[in-house]
Amino acid sequence: MTITIHLNHDEIAQIKELTRLDDEVEAVSKAAREYLRMARLRELKAASGRIDFEENWKDLESLELGEVEFPH
């Protein structure tokens, strides 16, 4: 896929410096991928501690142990 991005010289220079890549296309691609990675990490961090779960681990453990035959 091809897209056109309008960035000024300073922005391109900063992206190349931060990505440590000399090729503009590779640098912008890497910067975009890194942005997406960081955005996903921020979403995960925001969800931390907000996940509801049932405290039924003892019941599940009993069921699991009942299914497994241990050697005598």
N, C-alpha and C positions, 0 to 999 in steps of 0.2 A: 504494500500500500504506500502511496506517495501522498505527502501533505506538504503544505507550504507554511513555514513559521517565520514570522518577522521579529527578529531580535537585532538590537543594535550591536555595534562592535564591542562595546564594553561587556555586554551580557554574554556574548559568545566567548570573549576572552576569559571571563570569570568561570564559565562552564568548563572550558578547556582546562583551566588551572585546577579547578576542584576535582574533575574527573581524571586529571593527569593524562589526557589524551590529546594528541595534536590534530587529529581529523575531526572536523566540525560535526559531521554527520554521526560518527561514533560517539562523540562527546554528548551531543544532544540526546541521542538514543539512550545512552547510559544514564544520563541525568533524569530522563523521564521514567525509566525503569526504577531507579532509586527512589524517586518521588512516590511512585505507586507502592513500593515496598514500605516506605516510611508511613504512608497514609494508612496502610493495612495494620501496621504495628500500633499506630495511634488508636485505631478502632478497637483493637484487641485490648489495649491498655485501658480504654474507657469502659470496656465491658467487664474488666476485672472486678470481682467482688459483687457483681450484679446478676450472677447466674443462680437461678433457683434449682434446687435439687431435693429429692426426697431422702430423708435419712433412714433408708431401709437397707443399709449395707449389711447389717447383721442377718436379716432375713435372706438376702441374696447369698451371703456367705454360707448359711446353713443349707440352702438349696444346692449350691455348688458342691459343698462337701458331701452331700447326700448322693450326688451323681458320680463322684470319684471313688473308686475302690482302692483303698490303701493296702499294700501288702501286710500280712500279719506276721 
